[in-house]
């Protein structure tokens, strides 16, 4: 589910966090830097566009045209 209630509340996927130096997140509310894996504060708002998407691996297909003839 995209909008499930059991999402990980971390600064890396918060609307108010911006990526800073060395993989840290800069909170626009507090003006401080936090590690990307840090637990989010009470003002956490989920941003779906910041979620890292796991892509499916391409299948190895070595098919030829002859494989599909009857």
PAKOL-388312 format. One record per atom (N, C-alpha, C): residue in one letter; atom name; x, y negated, z. Coordinates in pm, whole numbers, plus 50000, padded with zeros to 5 digits. Example, Ala and Ser with C-alpha at 12.3 -4.5 7.8 and 13.67 -1.06 7.14 Angstrom:
<atoms>
+------+------+-------+-------+-------+
| type | atom |     x |     y |     z |
+------+------+-------+-------+-------+
|    A |    N | 51319 | 50569 | 50780 |
|    A |   CA | 51230 | 50450 | 50780 |
|    A |    C | 51320 | 50330 | 50780 |
|    S |    N | 51285 | 50225 | 50708 |
|    S |   CA | 51367 | 50106 | 50714 |
|    S |    C | 51290 | 49997 | 50787 |
+------+------+-------+-------+-------+
</atoms>
This chain:
<atoms>
+------+------+-------+-------+-------+
| type | atom |     x |     y |     z |
+------+------+-------+-------+-------+
|    X |    N | 50082 | 50118 | 50000 |
|    X |   CA | 50000 | 50000 | 50000 |
|    X |    C | 50087 | 49875 | 50000 |
|    X |    N | 50049 | 49780 | 49924 |
|    X |   CA | 50127 | 49657 | 49915 |
|    X |    C | 50105 | 49571 | 50037 |
|    X |    N | 49983 | 49555 | 50080 |
|    X |   CA | 49950 | 49466 | 50190 |
|    X |    C | 49912 | 49543 | 50316 |
|    X |    N | 49984 | 49646 | 50348 |
|    X |   CA | 49950 | 49725 | 50466 |
|    X |    C | 49994 | 49652 | 50593 |
|    X |    N | 49937 | 49690 | 50704 |
|    X |   CA | 49967 | 49627 | 50832 |
|    X |    C | 50097 | 49677 | 50894 |
|    X |    N | 50151 | 49786 | 50842 |
|    X |   CA | 50271 | 49845 | 50903 |
|    X |    C | 50399 | 49809 | 50826 |
|    X |    N | 50409 | 49688 | 50774 |
|    X |   CA | 50529 | 49645 | 50705 |
|    X |    C | 50637 | 49611 | 50806 |
|    X |    N | 50761 | 49619 | 50765 |
|    X |   CA | 50871 | 49582 | 50853 |
|    X |    C | 50878 | 49430 | 50860 |
|    X |    N | 50862 | 49376 | 50978 |
|    X |   CA | 50866 | 49231 | 50996 |
|    X |    C | 51010 | 49189 | 51020 |
|    X |    N | 51080 | 49161 | 50911 |
|    X |   CA | 51218 | 49116 | 50917 |
|    X |    C | 51230 | 48984 | 50842 |
|    X |    N | 51331 | 48909 | 50875 |
|    X |   CA | 51350 | 48777 | 50815 |
|    X |    C | 51371 | 48783 | 50664 |
|    X |    N | 51421 | 48893 | 50613 |
|    X |   CA | 51452 | 48903 | 50470 |
|    X |    C | 51328 | 48894 | 50382 |
|    X |    N | 51209 | 48926 | 50431 |
|    X |   CA | 51087 | 48921 | 50351 |
|    X |    C | 50989 | 48816 | 50401 |
|    X |    N | 51038 | 48718 | 50473 |
|    X |   CA | 50953 | 48611 | 50526 |
|    X |    C | 50946 | 48496 | 50426 |
|    X |    N | 50832 | 48431 | 50419 |
|    X |   CA | 50812 | 48317 | 50329 |
|    X |    C | 50904 | 48202 | 50366 |
|    X |    N | 50929 | 48185 | 50494 |
|    X |   CA | 51004 | 48068 | 50541 |
|    X |    C | 51154 | 48091 | 50546 |
|    X |    N | 51203 | 48204 | 50499 |
|    X |   CA | 51346 | 48233 | 50502 |
|    X |    C | 51407 | 48216 | 50363 |
|    X |    N | 51524 | 48159 | 50360 |
|    X |   CA | 51600 | 48143 | 50237 |
|    X |    C | 51733 | 48214 | 50253 |
|    X |    N | 51783 | 48271 | 50144 |
|    X |   CA | 51910 | 48344 | 50152 |
|    X |    C | 52025 | 48246 | 50162 |
|    X |    N | 52111 | 48269 | 50258 |
|    X |   CA | 52226 | 48183 | 50279 |
|    X |    C | 52355 | 48255 | 50243 |
|    X |    N | 52462 | 48216 | 50307 |
|    X |   CA | 52593 | 48275 | 50281 |
|    X |    C | 52607 | 48409 | 50351 |
|    X |    N | 52687 | 48496 | 50292 |
|    X |   CA | 52722 | 48627 | 50350 |
|    X |    C | 52601 | 48713 | 50383 |
|    X |    N | 52495 | 48703 | 50305 |
|    X |   CA | 52378 | 48787 | 50326 |
|    X |    C | 52291 | 48747 | 50443 |
|    X |    N | 52314 | 48630 | 50499 |
|    X |   CA | 52232 | 48584 | 50611 |
|    X |    C | 52112 | 48508 | 50558 |
|    X |    N | 52010 | 48497 | 50642 |
|    X |   CA | 51888 | 48426 | 50605 |
|    X |    C | 51880 | 48297 | 50684 |
|    X |    N | 51843 | 48188 | 50616 |
|    X |   CA | 51826 | 48058 | 50680 |
|    X |    C | 51678 | 48034 | 50701 |
|    X |    N | 51638 | 48019 | 50826 |
|    X |   CA | 51497 | 47995 | 50859 |
|    X |    C | 51469 | 47846 | 50843 |
|    X |    N | 51370 | 47813 | 50760 |
|    X |   CA | 51338 | 47672 | 50737 |
|    X |    C | 51264 | 47611 | 50856 |
|    X |    N | 51202 | 47690 | 50939 |
|    X |   CA | 51134 | 47638 | 51057 |
|    X |    C | 51231 | 47604 | 51169 |
|    X |    N | 51320 | 47697 | 51198 |
|    X |   CA | 51411 | 47680 | 51310 |
|    X |    C | 51541 | 47613 | 51271 |
|    X |    N | 51576 | 47618 | 51143 |
|    X |   CA | 51702 | 47559 | 51098 |
|    X |    C | 51823 | 47638 | 51140 |
|    X |    N | 51807 | 47766 | 51169 |
|    X |   CA | 51916 | 47853 | 51211 |
|    X |    C | 51935 | 47965 | 51110 |
|    X |    N | 52050 | 48030 | 51118 |
|    X |   CA | 52075 | 48146 | 51032 |
|    X |    C | 52061 | 48273 | 51114 |
|    X |    N | 52007 | 48375 | 51050 |
|    X |   CA | 51986 | 48504 | 51112 |
|    X |    C | 52032 | 48613 | 51017 |
|    X |    N | 52071 | 48729 | 51068 |
|    X |   CA | 52099 | 48841 | 50978 |
|    X |    C | 51972 | 48881 | 50903 |
|    X |    N | 51987 | 48933 | 50782 |
|    X |   CA | 51870 | 48970 | 50702 |
|    X |    C | 51786 | 49078 | 50768 |
|    X |    N | 51847 | 49160 | 50850 |
|    X |   CA | 51774 | 49269 | 50915 |
|    X |    C | 51719 | 49231 | 51051 |
|    X |    N | 51730 | 49105 | 51090 |
|    X |   CA | 51682 | 49062 | 51221 |
|    X |    C | 51530 | 49065 | 51227 |
|    X |    N | 51477 | 49096 | 51345 |
|    X |   CA | 51331 | 49096 | 51363 |
|    X |    C | 51279 | 48955 | 51345 |
|    X |    N | 51165 | 48942 | 51284 |
|    X |   CA | 51107 | 48811 | 51256 |
|    X |    C | 51041 | 48754 | 51381 |
|    X |    N | 51022 | 48623 | 51378 |
|    X |   CA | 50959 | 48554 | 51491 |
|    X |    C | 50806 | 48560 | 51479 |
|    X |    N | 50738 | 48490 | 51566 |
|    X |   CA | 50592 | 48490 | 51567 |
|    X |    C | 50531 | 48420 | 51446 |
|    X |    N | 50607 | 48335 | 51380 |
|    X |   CA | 50559 | 48260 | 51263 |
|    X |    C | 50577 | 48338 | 51133 |
|    X |    N | 50609 | 48465 | 51141 |
|    X |   CA | 50637 | 48547 | 51023 |
|    X |    C | 50518 | 48552 | 50928 |
|    X |    N | 50546 | 48525 | 50800 |
|    X |   CA | 50447 | 48542 | 50694 |
|    X |    C | 50513 | 48621 | 50582 |
|    X |    N | 50451 | 48729 | 50543 |
|    X |   CA | 50506 | 48823 | 50445 |
|    X |    C | 50504 | 48764 | 50305 |
|    X |    N | 50616 | 48775 | 50234 |
|    X |   CA | 50627 | 48733 | 50095 |
|    X |    C | 50657 | 48857 | 50012 |
|    X |    N | 50560 | 48901 | 49935 |
|    X |   CA | 50573 | 49025 | 49858 |
|    X |    C | 50680 | 49014 | 49750 |
|    X |    N | 50709 | 48894 | 49703 |
|    X |   CA | 50807 | 48878 | 49596 |
|    X |    C | 50951 | 48897 | 49645 |
|    X |    N | 50973 | 48895 | 49774 |
|    X |   CA | 51107 | 48916 | 49829 |
|    X |    C | 51136 | 49062 | 49860 |
|    X |    N | 51037 | 49146 | 49846 |
|    X |   CA | 51055 | 49288 | 49876 |
|    X |    C | 51144 | 49353 | 49771 |
|    X |    N | 51239 | 49431 | 49815 |
|    X |   CA | 51327 | 49504 | 49724 |
|    X |    C | 51251 | 49625 | 49670 |
|    X |    N | 51242 | 49635 | 49538 |
|    X |   CA | 51166 | 49740 | 49475 |
|    X |    C | 51260 | 49854 | 49436 |
|    X |    N | 51221 | 49974 | 49471 |
|    X |   CA | 51299 | 50091 | 49430 |
|    X |    C | 51246 | 50138 | 49297 |
|    X |    N | 51329 | 50135 | 49197 |
|    X |   CA | 51290 | 50176 | 49063 |
|    X |    C | 51309 | 50325 | 49046 |
|    X |    N | 51224 | 50383 | 48962 |
|    X |   CA | 51240 | 50525 | 48932 |
|    X |    C | 51357 | 50543 | 48837 |
|    X |    N | 51426 | 50653 | 48855 |
|    X |   CA | 51539 | 50685 | 48770 |
|    X |    C | 51488 | 50729 | 48633 |
|    X |    N | 51557 | 50691 | 48528 |
|    X |   CA | 51518 | 50735 | 48394 |
|    X |    C | 51538 | 50884 | 48379 |
|    X |    N | 51443 | 50946 | 48314 |
|    X |   CA | 51454 | 51088 | 48288 |
|    X |    C | 51551 | 51112 | 48173 |
|    X |    N | 51626 | 51220 | 48185 |
|    X |   CA | 51717 | 51255 | 48077 |
|    X |    C | 51638 | 51332 | 47972 |
|    X |    N | 51625 | 51275 | 47857 |
|    X |   CA | 51550 | 51339 | 47750 |
|    X |    C | 51642 | 51366 | 47634 |
|    X |    N | 51661 | 51492 | 47606 |
|    X |   CA | 51743 | 51535 | 47493 |
|    X |    C | 51655 | 51602 | 47389 |
|    X |    N | 51533 | 51550 | 47373 |
|    X |   CA | 51440 | 51611 | 47280 |
|    X |    C | 51473 | 51570 | 47137 |
|    X |    N | 51438 | 51658 | 47046 |
|    X |   CA | 51454 | 51631 | 46903 |
|    X |    C | 51317 | 51633 | 46840 |
|    X |    N | 51307 | 51587 | 46719 |
|    X |   CA | 51180 | 51584 | 46647 |
|    X |    C | 51128 | 51727 | 46626 |
|    X |    N | 51216 | 51821 | 46611 |
|    X |   CA | 51176 | 51961 | 46588 |
|    X |    C | 51109 | 52023 | 46710 |
|    X |    N | 51136 | 51972 | 46827 |
|    X |   CA | 51075 | 52026 | 46948 |
|    X |    C | 50924 | 52004 | 46954 |
|    X |    N | 50873 | 51908 | 46875 |
|    X |   CA | 50733 | 51873 | 46880 |
|    X |    C | 50653 | 51921 | 46760 |
|    X |    N | 50712 | 52000 | 46674 |
|    X |   CA | 50638 | 52053 | 46559 |
|    X |    C | 50572 | 52184 | 46597 |
|    X |    N | 50458 | 52209 | 46533 |
|    X |   CA | 50386 | 52333 | 46559 |
|    X |    C | 50419 | 52440 | 46460 |
+------+------+-------+-------+-------+
</atoms>
